[in-house]
Amino acid sequence: MENSNSTVGQVQVFQYDSEKPAFARKQAIVSTASTTTEPLLVNQYPEMVEYLESIERNERLKFFPRLTDRAPNLEIDDVVPPPDTTSPTPKDGDTVVVADKHNINNDNAQIASRRHEGLKEFSLQLLTTDIQIPPSLYYTNITTLDVSYNELSTLPGISSLSNLEVLCIKRNWFNQLPLEIGKLRNLRKIDASRNFLKPNMDSLRLKDLQQNLTNLQILDVSLNQKCRTADHRNYIQKCLLPLEVKVSVTVWQEASNGEHNCIGSSAAERDATLLRSQLESWGTVNLRRRLVRDFGQEPTDPKLVDRAEVMERLLRCYQMEGLLHFGDNHNNDNNPDLNLGLGKRRIVNIDGAPVREELLQEILTELREWRGNGKRGGSSKNRERPSIKAECYMILRAPVEMEEGETSSRREKRRHKKMEGNKKLWELALQAMKETDSEFATRCSEIAVTFGFTGSPHIDRQNASPFYGLSLGNFTEGTGCVSVECSPRIVAHVNTKNRLGRVDGRYPHWVTSYDSSQERFSLIYYDTLSAYQPPGPAIFTMPQT
């Protein structure tokens, strides 16, 4: 369980963790952040972390005087008593929650549990503490093994549990079922919920299950993010035929009425002034956690409380604190639609680093020539990121050196052609970055070039580290800022007009409103190829006084 005395920056790292891009999760399984040579962001910017934590705490204490620190990270399993486990083998359909680990010391034990112990590695020796019989004989007595609520990704030696009937690996780090699972021929139930499994032959070892586990009756892969549709469930069941296996997959369309589960199909369709829109890019796990940790609510059961209800409860909490307002049309409405409430969280204002005036003028000239030029990628008809609301959107990627004899793919050829038409723009933009942050300039893998970027609250899940933003044009100073959520009650407005502002885009962020008749270009500098850097604070410059 996470320490409730964590700072905001450290807490946000944990919040984001469940939404890491696939490459970052894979790195986390192989190694931890502590093995990287570069200091963590929370350690590089301790003053910023402390500042954000202190103002978030002050806002929280106004309504929760006892929450001097955030509440413990409890989930429904932590507060609901487990079912009766007097029977050594759970009945079909029961949730597998087995006895305390001390039960394994009984010579006739049939249930072995190492749940909720923070285990990162598994070995059979963990099951043989103080036993009075040979381990090999003891292993054959085990019919239920529960290693849920740990950080495991493998179970070496599990084939020695030859009479195992129930295996619970719930809430771990498995991206594949255990390698030796096909040798457990007596298995009847596998609870692999809340992992990182995928609906394919390799991840679920479907061939091994189908050919060897003839007694298998239940396979629970619910709340695995990639196993989420009825088609996934049907595919798994088909692969297991002729076995008749009950496959559990979380299909949110079936688990709820679907209404208000999400608003808008993409960030481009969401009104960034609405608090609901600002929160929408968070995953449901993070929203549930926020209800508990930041608003003192009881944990919610994912099988009973869907995303729409979680969001409604969260918005009501914000409303009670005065952080959700309604326009004049709703002043006399006793039951307003919470989804239409305006976000009124505390705002801190940040200025980016000024860019040299002569360089700005050269960049702006190039941008004006780029806009509307279809050959250069500036056409409004072929925007490269339609999920973002912008008149023009183009991505330039850093040139890749080809080895001798290596041939380019069609995609690489298109990228090369686009870069040829915008080489001067790329060089000018990169020069601005070199003069501001020369180290980041070496890591910049792509630059998004936009015109008319509006609103669009979203999270950049492919970023390896924070990004920089620069905006140019005749739009009014103080408008068209990059806005980013720093903590549940704090939002920063980063002024990027003629300035390079650094923001961690792995938190919800958007562009604040500006006069649409005015001109606003932007350059967004991304690092997507470096070693993954866990998020820390959302901003890196102390606010204006």
C-alpha positions in Angstrom: 0.0 0.0 0.0 1.3 3.5 -0.8 2.5 5.6 2.0 0.0 8.3 2.8 2.7 10.7 3.8 4.0 11.0 0.2 4.4 14.4 -1.4 2.1 15.5 -4.3 4.9 14.9 -6.8 5.6 11.3 -5.5 1.9 10.6 -5.3 1.3 11.7 -8.9 4.0 9.2 -10.0 1.9 6.4 -8.5 -1.3 7.8 -10.0 0.1 7.9 -13.4 1.7 4.4 -13.1 -1.4 2.5 -14.1 -1.6 4.6 -17.3 2.0 4.2 -18.4 2.4 3.5 -22.2 3.2 -0.1 -23.0 6.9 0.5 -23.4 7.1 2.1 -20.0 5.3 -0.7 -18.3 7.6 -3.2 -19.9 10.6 -1.3 -18.6 9.1 -1.2 -15.1 8.8 -5.0 -15.1 12.4 -5.5 -16.2 13.9 -2.8 -14.0 12.8 -0.1 -11.6 13.3 3.7 -11.8 16.0 3.5 -9.1 18.3 1.8 -11.6 18.4 4.9 -13.9 21.4 7.2 -13.8 19.4 10.4 -14.2 17.8 11.7 -11.0 14.0 11.4 -10.7 12.1 14.6 -11.5 10.7 14.7 -7.9 14.4 14.8 -6.7 15.5 17.3 -9.3 12.7 19.8 -8.3 12.1 19.3 -4.6 11.1 23.0 -4.1 8.4 22.8 -6.8 7.1 19.5 -5.4 6.9 21.0 -1.9 5.2 24.1 -3.2 2.5 22.2 -5.1 2.0 19.8 -2.2 1.6 22.7 0.3 -1.0 24.6 -1.7 -2.9 21.4 -2.4 -2.9 20.5 1.3 -4.2 24.0 2.2 -7.0 23.7 -0.3 -7.9 20.2 1.0 -7.8 21.2 4.7 -10.6 23.8 4.1 -13.1 20.9 3.7 -11.2 18.0 5.3 -9.4 19.3 8.4 -8.2 15.9 9.4 -6.6 15.1 6.0 -3.3 16.8 6.7 -1.9 14.0 4.5 -3.7 12.3 1.7 -5.8 9.3 2.7 -4.4 5.8 2.3 -4.7 4.2 -1.1 -7.5 1.8 -0.2 -9.5 -0.1 -2.8 -12.7 -2.1 -2.4 -10.7 -5.3 -1.7 -9.0 -3.6 1.3 -12.3 -2.8 3.1 -14.7 -5.5 2.2 -14.3 -8.6 4.4 -13.2 -11.7 2.5 -15.7 -14.5 2.1 -15.7 -17.6 4.4 -12.6 -19.7 3.6 -13.2 -22.6 5.9 -13.6 -24.8 2.9 -10.1 -25.4 1.5 -11.3 -25.4 -2.1 -13.6 -22.5 -3.1 -16.8 -23.3 -4.9 -17.1 -22.6 -8.6 -17.9 -18.9 -9.1 -16.7 -17.8 -5.7 -14.1 -15.0 -5.5 -10.8 -16.5 -4.6 -9.7 -14.9 -1.3 -7.8 -17.5 0.7 -6.6 -17.9 4.3 -3.8 -16.1 6.1 -0.3 -17.1 5.1 0.2 -18.8 8.5 -2.1 -21.6 7.4 0.7 -23.0 5.3 2.4 -24.2 8.4 -0.2 -26.9 8.9 1.0 -30.3 7.7 -2.3 -30.9 5.9 -2.6 -27.4 4.5 -4.4 -27.1 1.2 -4.4 -23.3 0.9 -1.2 -21.3 0.5 -1.3 -17.6 0.5 1.2 -14.8 0.0 -1.2 -12.1 -0.9 -0.6 -8.4 -0.3 3.1 -8.7 0.7 4.7 -6.5 -1.9 6.5 -9.4 -3.5 8.5 -8.7 -6.6 9.9 -12.2 -7.0 8.3 -15.6 -6.3 10.0 -18.9 -5.3 8.6 -22.1 -3.9 10.6 -21.6 -0.7 8.1 -18.8 0.2 5.6 -21.6 0.8 7.6 -23.9 3.0 8.3 -21.8 6.2 8.6 -24.2 9.2 6.8 -27.1 7.6 7.4 -30.5 9.2 7.2 -32.6 6.0 9.4 -32.8 2.9 8.7 -29.8 0.6 8.0 -32.1 -2.4 5.2 -33.8 -0.4 3.9 -30.5 0.9 3.7 -29.0 -2.6 1.4 -31.8 -3.7 -1.0 -31.0 -0.8 -1.6 -27.5 -2.1 -4.8 -27.1 -4.0 -5.2 -23.3 -3.8 -2.4 -20.7 -4.2 -3.1 -17.0 -3.7 -0.3 -14.5 -4.6 -2.7 -11.6 -5.4 -1.9 -8.0 -4.6 1.8 -8.1 -5.3 4.2 -7.0 -8.0 4.9 -10.4 -9.6 5.3 -11.1 -13.3 6.5 -14.8 -13.1 5.9 -17.9 -11.0 9.0 -20.1 -11.4 8.7 -23.7 -10.2 4.9 -23.6 -10.0 4.6 -26.9 -11.9 5.7 -28.6 -8.6 2.2 -27.8 -7.3 0.8 -30.8 -9.3 -2.6 -30.9 -7.5 -3.3 -27.2 -7.7 -7.0 -26.5 -8.5 -7.3 -22.7 -7.9 -4.6 -20.1 -8.8 -5.1 -16.4 -7.9 -2.6 -14.0 -9.4 -5.0 -11.0 -9.2 -3.6 -7.5 -9.2 0.0 -8.1 -10.2 2.3 -7.3 -13.1 1.7 -10.3 -15.4 1.8 -9.6 -19.1 1.7 -13.4 -19.7 0.2 -16.2 -17.7 2.9 -18.2 -15.8 5.2 -20.2 -18.1 4.5 -23.6 -16.5 0.7 -23.2 -16.2 0.1 -25.8 -18.8 1.6 -28.4 -16.5 -1.0 -27.8 -13.8 -3.5 -30.3 -15.2 -5.9 -30.2 -12.2 -6.5 -26.4 -12.4 -10.2 -25.5 -12.4 -10.0 -21.8 -11.8 -7.5 -19.0 -12.8 -8.1 -15.5 -11.4 -5.8 -13.3 -13.4 -7.8 -10.1 -13.1 -6.2 -6.7 -12.9 -2.9 -7.5 -14.7 -1.5 -6.5 -18.0 -2.7 -9.4 -20.1 -3.7 -9.2 -23.7 -6.3 -11.3 -25.6 -3.9 -13.3 -27.7 -2.4 -16.8 -27.8 1.0 -15.8 -26.3 -0.2 -13.6 -23.4 -2.9 -16.1 -22.2 -1.0 -19.2 -23.3 -4.3 -20.4 -24.8 -2.7 -23.4 -26.6 -1.4 -24.7 -23.3 -4.7 -24.2 -21.5 -6.7 -25.8 -24.3 -4.5 -28.8 -24.7 -3.6 -29.6 -21.1 -6.0 -28.1 -18.7 -9.0 -30.3 -19.4 -10.5 -29.5 -15.9 -10.5 -25.7 -16.4 -13.8 -24.1 -15.7 -13.2 -20.5 -15.0 -10.7 -18.0 -16.5 -11.0 -14.5 -15.0 -9.2 -11.8 -17.0 -11.4 -8.9 -16.0 -10.0 -5.5 -15.5 -7.1 -6.1 -17.8 -7.0 -3.0 -19.9 -6.4 -4.8 -23.2 -9.1 -7.4 -22.6 -12.1 -5.2 -22.7 -14.6 -6.2 -25.5 -17.1 -8.9 -26.1 -15.1 -9.9 -29.2 -12.1 -10.5 -26.9 -14.2 -12.7 -24.7 -15.6 -14.6 -27.6 -12.1 -15.1 -29.1 -10.7 -16.5 -25.9 -13.7 -18.9 -25.5 -13.3 -20.1 -29.1 -9.6 -20.8 -28.7 -10.4 -22.9 -25.6 -12.9 -25.1 -27.4 -14.0 -27.9 -26.9 -13.4 -26.9 -23.2 -16.4 -25.1 -21.8 -14.7 -22.3 -19.8 -16.5 -19.4 -18.2 -14.3 -16.4 -19.4 -14.7 -13.1 -17.4 -13.8 -10.0 -19.3 -14.8 -6.5 -18.2 -16.9 -5.1 -21.0 -17.9 -1.6 -19.8 -20.7 -1.3 -22.3 -22.3 -4.3 -20.6 -21.4 -3.2 -17.1 -23.2 0.1 -17.4 -26.0 1.8 -19.3 -23.3 3.6 -21.3 -24.8 7.0 -20.7 -22.1 9.6 -19.7 -19.4 7.0 -19.4 -17.4 9.4 -21.5 -18.2 12.7 -23.1 -17.0 13.2 -26.6 -15.2 10.6 -28.6 -11.9 12.6 -28.5 -10.3 15.6 -26.9 -11.2 17.7 -29.9 -14.9 17.4 -29.1 -14.6 18.4 -25.4 -15.1 21.9 -24.0 -11.9 22.6 -22.0 -13.7 25.0 -19.7 -15.8 22.1 -18.3 -14.3 20.3 -15.3 -15.7 17.0 -16.6 -13.7 17.5 -19.8 -10.5 18.3 -17.9 -10.9 15.1 -15.9 -11.9 12.9 -18.9 -8.4 11.9 -20.0 -7.7 10.2 -16.6 -8.4 6.5 -16.5 -11.1 5.2 -14.3 -8.6 3.7 -11.8 -7.1 7.1 -11.2 -10.6 8.7 -10.7 -11.5 6.0 -8.2 -8.2 6.6 -6.4 -8.8 10.4 -6.3 -12.2 9.9 -4.7 -10.6 8.0 -1.8 -7.3 9.7 -1.4 -8.2 13.4 -2.0 -11.9 13.5 -1.1 -12.1 11.0 1.8 -14.7 8.8 0.0 -15.2 5.1 0.4 -13.6 2.8 -2.3 -15.9 1.8 -5.1 -16.4 -1.7 -6.5 -15.6 -1.7 -10.3 -18.2 -4.4 -10.9 -21.0 -2.3 -9.3 -19.9 1.3 -9.9 -19.1 2.2 -13.5 -17.1 5.1 -14.8 -20.1 7.4 -15.2 -21.0 7.0 -11.6 -17.4 7.5 -10.4 -17.3 10.7 -12.4 -20.6 11.9 -11.0 -19.4 11.3 -7.4 -16.2 13.1 -8.1 -17.9 16.1 -9.7 -20.2 16.3 -6.7 -17.2 16.4 -4.4 -15.8 19.3 -6.4 -19.2 21.0 -6.3 -19.4 20.8 -2.5 -16.0 22.5 -2.3 -17.1 25.3 -4.7 -14.7 24.2 -7.4 -17.5 23.4 -9.9 -19.6 26.4 -11.0 -22.5 26.8 -13.4 -23.4 29.7 -15.7 -26.2 32.2 -15.3 -28.7 29.8 -17.1 -28.3 27.3 -14.2 -28.4 29.7 -11.2 -32.0 28.7 -10.4 -31.5 25.0 -11.2 -31.7 22.9 -8.0 -30.4 19.8 -9.9 -28.0 21.0 -12.6 -26.2 18.6 -14.9 -22.7 18.2 -13.2 -21.2 17.4 -16.6 -21.8 21.0 -17.6 -20.1 22.6 -14.6 -17.2 25.0 -15.2 -13.9 24.1 -13.6 -13.0 26.7 -10.9 -9.9 25.1 -9.4 -7.1 27.2 -8.0 -4.9 28.6 -10.7 -1.2 29.4 -10.5 0.4 31.4 -13.3 3.8 30.6 -14.9 5.9 32.3 -17.5 8.0 30.4 -19.9 11.6 31.3 -20.7 11.8 34.2 -23.3 13.0 33.4 -26.7 15.3 35.8 -28.6 13.3 38.4 -30.6 15.2 38.1 -33.8 14.8 34.3 -33.8 11.1 34.6 -33.0 10.5 36.7 -36.1 12.3 34.2 -38.3 10.3 31.4 -36.9 7.0 33.3 -37.3 7.8 34.1 -40.9 8.4 30.4 -41.6 5.1 29.5 -39.9 3.1 32.0 -41.9 4.6 30.5 -45.1 3.8 27.0 -43.9 0.2 27.6 -43.0 -2.1 26.6 -45.9 0.8 25.1 -47.9 -0.4 21.5 -48.6 3.0 20.5 -49.9 4.6 21.4 -46.6 2.0 19.8 -44.5 0.2 23.1 -43.5 -3.1 22.2 -45.1 -6.2 22.1 -42.9 -7.4 19.1 -44.9 -4.7 16.7 -43.8 -4.2 17.3 -40.1 -2.0 14.6 -38.6 -3.7 14.4 -35.2 -7.5 14.7 -35.7 -8.1 14.0 -32.0 -6.9 17.5 -31.3 -8.9 20.6 -32.3 -6.6 22.6 -34.6 -6.9 24.2 -38.0 -3.5 22.8 -39.0 -1.4 20.1 -37.3 1.8 18.6 -38.5 4.5 16.5 -36.9 8.2 16.8 -37.8 10.4 14.0 -36.6 14.1 14.2 -36.0 16.1 12.9 -39.0 17.3 9.3 -38.6 20.7 8.3 -39.8 20.6 5.3 -42.1 23.3 2.7 -42.1 25.1 1.9 -45.3 23.0 -0.4 -47.5 19.8 0.1 -45.3 16.6 0.9 -47.3 13.9 3.3 -46.1 10.3 2.3 -45.6 7.5 4.2 -47.3 6.8 5.9 -44.0 10.4 7.0 -43.6 10.4 8.3 -47.1 7.3 10.4 -46.5 8.8 11.8 -43.3 12.0 12.6 -45.1 10.1 14.5 -47.9 8.1 16.4 -45.3 11.4 17.4 -43.5 12.9 18.5 -46.8 10.1 21.0 -47.2 10.4 22.2 -43.6 14.1 21.9 -42.9 14.5 25.7 -42.2 11.6 25.6 -39.8 13.0 22.6 -38.0 16.4 24.2 -37.7 15.0 27.5 -36.4 12.8 25.8 -33.9 15.6 23.6 -32.7 17.9 26.6 -32.4 15.4 28.2 -30.0 15.5 25.1 -27.9 19.3 25.0 -27.9 19.4 28.5 -26.5 16.9 27.6 -23.8 17.7 24.0 -22.8 20.6 22.6 -24.8 20.3 19.2 -23.1 16.7 18.7 -24.1 17.5 19.8 -27.6 19.6 16.6 -28.0 16.7 14.5 -26.9 13.9 16.2 -28.9 12.6 13.5 -31.2 9.7 15.4 -32.8 8.1 18.8 -33.0 4.3 19.3 -33.5 3.6 22.4 -35.6 0.1 23.8 -35.2 -2.2 26.7 -36.1 -5.4 27.4 -34.2 -4.9 24.8 -31.5 -7.9 25.1 -29.3 -8.9 23.5 -25.9 -8.5 19.7 -26.3 -7.8 18.5 -22.8 -5.7 15.3 -23.1 -2.8 13.3 -21.8 0.3 12.5 -24.0 0.8 8.9 -23.1 3.8 8.3 -25.5 6.0 10.9 -23.9 9.2 9.7 -22.2 9.6 13.0 -20.3 8.1 16.5 -20.1 7.6 18.6 -23.2 8.3 22.3 -24.1 5.7 24.6 -25.8 6.3 27.8 -27.7 3.4 29.9 -29.2 3.6 32.8 -31.6 1.3 35.2 -33.3 -0.8 38.3 -32.7 -3.1 36.7 -30.1 -3.5 38.6 -26.8 -0.9 38.2 -24.1 -2.2 36.1 -21.2 -4.6 34.1 -23.4 -4.0 30.9 -25.2 -1.9 29.5 -22.4 -1.0 25.9 -21.9 -3.0 24.8 -18.9 -2.0 21.7 -16.9 -3.4 19.9 -13.9 -0.8 20.0 -11.1 -2.9 18.2 -8.5 -6.6 17.5 -7.9 -7.4 21.1 -6.9 -4.5 23.0 -8.6 -4.2 24.0 -12.2 -1.3 26.0 -13.8 -1.6 28.4 -16.7 1.8 28.5 -18.5 2.3 31.6 -20.6 4.1 30.3 -23.8 3.6 33.4 -26.0 7.1 34.1 -27.4 8.3 31.9 -24.5 9.4 28.2 -24.1 7.4 26.7 -21.3 8.1 23.3 -19.8 5.1 21.1 -18.9 4.7 17.4 -18.1 2.1 16.4 -20.7 1.5 13.1 -19.0 -1.0 15.0 -16.8 -4.2 16.4 -18.3 -3.4 19.6 -20.2 -5.2 21.9 -22.7 -5.0 25.4 -24.3 -6.9 28.1 -22.6 -9.3 30.3 -24.6 -8.2 33.1 -26.9 -9.9 35.2 -29.6 -10.3 32.8 -32.6 -10.0 35.7 -35.0 -6.5 36.2 -33.9 -3.4 34.4 -35.0 -1.9 31.6 -32.8 0.8 29.2 -34.0 2.5 26.8 -31.6 5.5 24.5 -31.6 5.5 21.5 -29.2 8.8 19.8 -28.5 8.5 16.1 -27.6 10.9 13.5 -26.3 9.4 10.1 -27.1 12.5 7.9 -27.6 14.7 8.4 -24.5 14.6 6.2 -21.4 11.3 6.6 -19.6 11.4 9.3 -16.9 8.7 8.8 -14.2 6.5 11.9 -13.9 7.2 14.3 -11.0 5.7 17.9 -10.8 3.6 19.0 -13.7 5.5 22.4 -13.9 9.1 23.3 -13.3 9.2 27.1 -12.8 7.9 28.8 -9.6 4.7 30.8 -10.1 4.7 34.5 -10.5 4.4 36.4 -7.3 
